[in-house]
Amino acid sequence: MDRTRRQSLIAMGSLSLLGLPGCSSSGPTDSDGDGMIDSKDYAPQDPDVQEKSDIDGGNGGQSSEQSNDGGSEDQSTAADSSGSGVNPHIGQIDVDVQSDIGTNNIGYDVEAYFEDTAVLTVQISDGERSDQRTFEGTTTSGTMQEFNDDINPPESFKDNEQFAIRFILTVDGREVDRKTLNHTYSE
């Protein structure tokens, strides 16, 4: 989505949040300004997601997981309790096995939405060995922050072997979203 259209959608969303004087707020609402009412919107706080297929398509085994905090809400759609108005979550994820000489690193680009400071933890495992990276990001506008780097796979990874790479977003010391992708390693 181009920047101008995104800004227009954000402006429309802001207007819908503020409301118009004299208008009743008892009708359908569109919290993210994407043109789809919240009751039919899969992610009412994310203007880029209207249907489940918007987050499931194209990333080979991407799934959203629920943390073990006993909550019954899906972590990617849970309301932000910090009161900032931004629903912190992990957006688009791209993973690619890079072709180098020797051990091929696994590169990733992760879009994360949050306000103030968040920590993104990246874990990779083949079931026996694992590696982990942690990144801290800061944003004042509540817009998308992109994390991109690569991670060394455990030496036990074999050509054409499946592996899991997990992304965990933490805000104010609390896990707010977790996604796992299954991918195939290639030498």
Secondary structure as a PSIPRED ss2 file (coil, helix, strand):
# PSIPRED VFORMAT (PSIPRED V4.0)

   1 M C   1.000  0.000  0.000
   2 D C   1.000  0.000  0.000
   3 R H   0.000  1.000  0.000
   4 T H   0.000  1.000  0.000
   5 R H   0.000  1.000  0.000
   6 R H   0.000  1.000  0.000
   7 Q H   0.000  1.000  0.000
   8 S H   0.000  1.000  0.000
   9 L H   0.000  1.000  0.000
  10 I H   0.000  1.000  0.000
  11 A H   0.000  1.000  0.000
  12 M H   0.000  1.000  0.000
  13 G H   0.000  1.000  0.000
  14 S H   0.000  1.000  0.000
  15 L H   0.000  1.000  0.000
  16 S H   0.000  1.000  0.000
  17 L H   0.000  1.000  0.000
  18 L H   0.000  1.000  0.000
  19 G C   1.000  0.000  0.000
  20 L C   1.000  0.000  0.000
  21 P C   1.000  0.000  0.000
  22 G C   1.000  0.000  0.000
  23 C C   1.000  0.000  0.000
  24 S C   1.000  0.000  0.000
  25 S C   1.000  0.000  0.000
  26 S C   1.000  0.000  0.000
  27 G C   1.000  0.000  0.000
  28 P C   1.000  0.000  0.000
  29 T C   1.000  0.000  0.000
  30 D C   1.000  0.000  0.000
  31 S C   1.000  0.000  0.000
  32 D C   1.000  0.000  0.000
  33 G C   1.000  0.000  0.000
  34 D C   1.000  0.000  0.000
  35 G C   1.000  0.000  0.000
  36 M C   1.000  0.000  0.000
  37 I C   1.000  0.000  0.000
  38 D C   1.000  0.000  0.000
  39 S C   1.000  0.000  0.000
  40 K C   1.000  0.000  0.000
  41 D C   1.000  0.000  0.000
  42 Y C   1.000  0.000  0.000
  43 A C   1.000  0.000  0.000
  44 P C   1.000  0.000  0.000
  45 Q C   1.000  0.000  0.000
  46 D C   1.000  0.000  0.000
  47 P C   1.000  0.000  0.000
  48 D C   1.000  0.000  0.000
  49 V C   1.000  0.000  0.000
  50 Q C   1.000  0.000  0.000
  51 E C   1.000  0.000  0.000
  52 K C   1.000  0.000  0.000
  53 S H   0.000  1.000  0.000
  54 D H   0.000  1.000  0.000
  55 I H   0.000  1.000  0.000
  56 D H   0.000  1.000  0.000
  57 G C   1.000  0.000  0.000
  58 G C   1.000  0.000  0.000
  59 N C   1.000  0.000  0.000
  60 G C   1.000  0.000  0.000
  61 G C   1.000  0.000  0.000
  62 Q C   1.000  0.000  0.000
  63 S E   0.000  0.000  1.000
  64 S E   0.000  0.000  1.000
  65 E C   1.000  0.000  0.000
  66 Q C   1.000  0.000  0.000
  67 S C   1.000  0.000  0.000
  68 N C   1.000  0.000  0.000
  69 D C   1.000  0.000  0.000
  70 G C   1.000  0.000  0.000
  71 G C   1.000  0.000  0.000
  72 S C   1.000  0.000  0.000
  73 E C   1.000  0.000  0.000
  74 D C   1.000  0.000  0.000
  75 Q H   0.000  1.000  0.000
  76 S H   0.000  1.000  0.000
  77 T H   0.000  1.000  0.000
  78 A C   1.000  0.000  0.000
  79 A C   1.000  0.000  0.000
  80 D C   1.000  0.000  0.000
  81 S C   1.000  0.000  0.000
  82 S C   1.000  0.000  0.000
  83 G C   1.000  0.000  0.000
  84 S C   1.000  0.000  0.000
  85 G C   1.000  0.000  0.000
  86 V C   1.000  0.000  0.000
  87 N C   1.000  0.000  0.000
  88 P C   1.000  0.000  0.000
  89 H E   0.000  0.000  1.000
  90 I E   0.000  0.000  1.000
  91 G E   0.000  0.000  1.000
  92 Q E   0.000  0.000  1.000
  93 I E   0.000  0.000  1.000
  94 D E   0.000  0.000  1.000
  95 V E   0.000  0.000  1.000
  96 D E   0.000  0.000  1.000
  97 V E   0.000  0.000  1.000
  98 Q C   1.000  0.000  0.000
  99 S C   1.000  0.000  0.000
 100 D C   1.000  0.000  0.000
 101 I C   1.000  0.000  0.000
 102 G C   1.000  0.000  0.000
 103 T C   1.000  0.000  0.000
 104 N C   1.000  0.000  0.000
 105 N C   1.000  0.000  0.000
 106 I E   0.000  0.000  1.000
 107 G E   0.000  0.000  1.000
 108 Y E   0.000  0.000  1.000
 109 D E   0.000  0.000  1.000
 110 V E   0.000  0.000  1.000
 111 E E   0.000  0.000  1.000
 112 A E   0.000  0.000  1.000
 113 Y E   0.000  0.000  1.000
 114 F C   1.000  0.000  0.000
 115 E C   1.000  0.000  0.000
 116 D E   0.000  0.000  1.000
 117 T E   0.000  0.000  1.000
 118 A E   0.000  0.000  1.000
 119 V E   0.000  0.000  1.000
 120 L E   0.000  0.000  1.000
 121 T E   0.000  0.000  1.000
 122 V E   0.000  0.000  1.000
 123 Q E   0.000  0.000  1.000
 124 I E   0.000  0.000  1.000
 125 S E   0.000  0.000  1.000
 126 D C   1.000  0.000  0.000
 127 G C   1.000  0.000  0.000
 128 E C   1.000  0.000  0.000
 129 R C   1.000  0.000  0.000
 130 S E   0.000  0.000  1.000
 131 D E   0.000  0.000  1.000
 132 Q E   0.000  0.000  1.000
 133 R E   0.000  0.000  1.000
 134 T E   0.000  0.000  1.000
 135 F E   0.000  0.000  1.000
 136 E E   0.000  0.000  1.000
 137 G E   0.000  0.000  1.000
 138 T E   0.000  0.000  1.000
 139 T E   0.000  0.000  1.000
 140 T C   1.000  0.000  0.000
 141 S C   1.000  0.000  0.000
 142 G C   1.000  0.000  0.000
 143 T C   1.000  0.000  0.000
 144 M E   0.000  0.000  1.000
 145 Q E   0.000  0.000  1.000
 146 E E   0.000  0.000  1.000
 147 F E   0.000  0.000  1.000
 148 N E   0.000  0.000  1.000
 149 D E   0.000  0.000  1.000
 150 D E   0.000  0.000  1.000
 151 I E   0.000  0.000  1.000
 152 N C   1.000  0.000  0.000
 153 P C   1.000  0.000  0.000
 154 P C   1.000  0.000  0.000
 155 E C   1.000  0.000  0.000
 156 S C   1.000  0.000  0.000
 157 F C   1.000  0.000  0.000
 158 K C   1.000  0.000  0.000
 159 D C   1.000  0.000  0.000
 160 N C   1.000  0.000  0.000
 161 E C   1.000  0.000  0.000
 162 Q E   0.000  0.000  1.000
 163 F E   0.000  0.000  1.000
 164 A E   0.000  0.000  1.000
 165 I E   0.000  0.000  1.000
 166 R E   0.000  0.000  1.000
 167 F E   0.000  0.000  1.000
 168 I E   0.000  0.000  1.000
 169 L E   0.000  0.000  1.000
 170 T E   0.000  0.000  1.000
 171 V E   0.000  0.000  1.000
 172 D C   1.000  0.000  0.000
 173 G C   1.000  0.000  0.000
 174 R E   0.000  0.000  1.000
 175 E E   0.000  0.000  1.000
 176 V E   0.000  0.000  1.000
 177 D E   0.000  0.000  1.000
 178 R E   0.000  0.000  1.000
 179 K E   0.000  0.000  1.000
 180 T E   0.000  0.000  1.000
 181 L E   0.000  0.000  1.000
 182 N E   0.000  0.000  1.000
 183 H E   0.000  0.000  1.000
 184 T E   0.000  0.000  1.000
 185 Y C   1.000  0.000  0.000
 186 S C   1.000  0.000  0.000
 187 E C   1.000  0.000  0.000
